[in-house]
Amino acid sequence: MISRRAAIVAVVGIFVSGCAVQGTPFEKASAPPDNVVIYVYRPYHYGSSLLRPAVTCGDDSARIGPGGYYAFVVPANSGEISCSVQGAESSDEIAIDPHTHVYYIREEFVWGLLSGHPHLNPIDADKANSEIQTCCVDETPSSHS
């Protein structure tokens, strides 16, 4: 009976906090002025909670869980910057303007034939700032590739 209550409290805690990943709440990343900070975040949605495809921006990759985010810091002078994600049935890629110092991308999933198709959607700063506040940085050792 006690373990059942503990499980219920844990599940309610996840829904209330908005973070399905375990980690610290959103914080702005610090980076030298000649770098681009790309925040890729994934608002919590139960339907795709088991999917964690690797998102790559520049030379860095991270597996972002539901309710999580990752701050990619990429040198602006590295030329064309792109972010990509590869799912089981599809992939998505977007180009990043290296002159924009802070960029926000929302990772979303739509259902395909057999599994979810990941999409990377650029989001304006005002909307992203309100959405990303409910996300946590994933601090599990297996989250980054």
N, C-alpha and C positions, 0 to 999 in steps of 0.2 A: 504494500500500500504506500509506503514512504517512497519507494523508487518510482512509482507511478506519479506521485505528486511532484517529485523532483523533475521528472521528464516533462510534465506539463508546464512547470515553472520555467524550465529552460527554453521550451518552444515559445512560450509567451514572451520571454525576454528577447528572443531573436526577432520576433515580429515587432515588438515595441521599439527596440533599438534601431531596427532597419539594417543591421549588419548580420549577414549570415556567416561571413568570414570572421575569424577571430583576429583581432588586432586593434590598433588605436584608431580613434575617429580621424576624419579628414584633417590634414594640416597642409598648408602651403609649403611647397618645396623651395629650398633656396638653391640658386644656381648662379654662376658667373653671368655677367650681362651679355656675353657673346654666345650664350646657349639658348636653346628653345626648350621650354618645359611643356611636355605633352601629357595631360592628365587623361588617362583612359579609365573610365568608370563604368560600372555595371550595376544599375539599380536592382534591388532584390525583386525577383519574380520566381515564384515557385515552379512554374512550368519548365524552365530550363535550368533548374538548380544543379543538376548533375553534370552539365556540360562545362568544360573548362579548357577550351582550345587556347593555344599559345598566341598571344598578340605580340607582334614584333614592330618596334619603332626604332629606326636606325639599326644599331648593332645589338640592341638589348631586347630580351623577350620576357614576358611574364604571363602566367596563367591566372586570370582574374576570376575569382568566385563571385557568386551572387551577393550583392551588397558590398562589393569591394572596389578598390581603385588601385592604380599604380601610376606613379609619376616618372615618366621617361625624361631624362635630361640628355639632349642631343646637341652637339656643336652646330651652331648656325652656319658656320663656314664649311660644312661637310657637303655642300652642294644640295641637290634635290633630296628632300626628306620624305619618306613614305612610311605609313603604318599599314600592317596587313594582319589578317587572321585567316587561318586555314581550318575549315571544318571537315567533317567526314565526307560530305557531298558537295560542298561549295567553299569558296573563298571570297574575301573582300579585301580591297586595298584602296587607300586614299592618299593623295599627295598633300603635304603640309607646306604652307608658305613659310620659308625660313626667316622672313622678316617679322613674322608674328611671334612675339616672345613667349606668350602663353596660349596654349591651344587646348580645347576640351573635346573629347570624343566619347560618345556613349556607345558601349557595346550592347547590342540587342540580338535577339534570336527570333526567327520565324520558322515555323515547322515546314520541313520538306517531306519527301517521300518516306524516308526511314529515320531521319534525325533532324535536329535543329540546324538551321543555316545561320551562321554568325554574320552580323553586319556591323560596320563601324560608321557611326553617324556623327559628323561634326556638329557641335552644339554651340550656340552663342554664349558668351561669358555670363550674362545675367541669368539665363535659365540654368546653365550648368552649375553656377555657384549655389543655387538653391537645391538642386538635385544631389550634388556631390556631398553636401553636408551630412547626408544620412549614410554615407559609405565609410568603410573602414579599410585601412591598409592591411593586406593579408600578410601576416608574419609567420606563416607556417613554412618550414624549410623546403617543402616540395613545390612551392608556388611559382618559382622562377626556373626557367629552362637554361 
